[in-house]
Amino acid sequence: MGYKTKGKTTSVVENMINWAEISKHLTGGSDRIRKNRIPTVHESKIEELFTYLQAWKDNKKLFSETQLSNALDKIDTKTIIMVEMGLITP
């Protein structure tokens, strides 16, 4: 049941986690998930948690897929391209 994160996490991030509470939340038992023992079925959730904690630690903002999609929908690429080509003026 060894587990390595996709990206290298710092021990600081791993130490921020209350492993007993995470274990209770995901499995119902406080001793089923540990820092050095993460069942394969829960690896993706733990990896997601590491990502969020690392971003928070690094003071970075994360966006959901919906937020990103909504922001991209507001961009008028046609106008940007036409301005860059000199076909229209802004």
Secondary structure, 3 states (H helix, E strand, C coil): CCCCCCCCCCHHHHHHCCHHHHHHHHHCCCCCCECCECCHHHHHHHHHHHHHHHHHHCCCCCCCHHHHHHHHHCCCHHHHHHHHCCCCCC
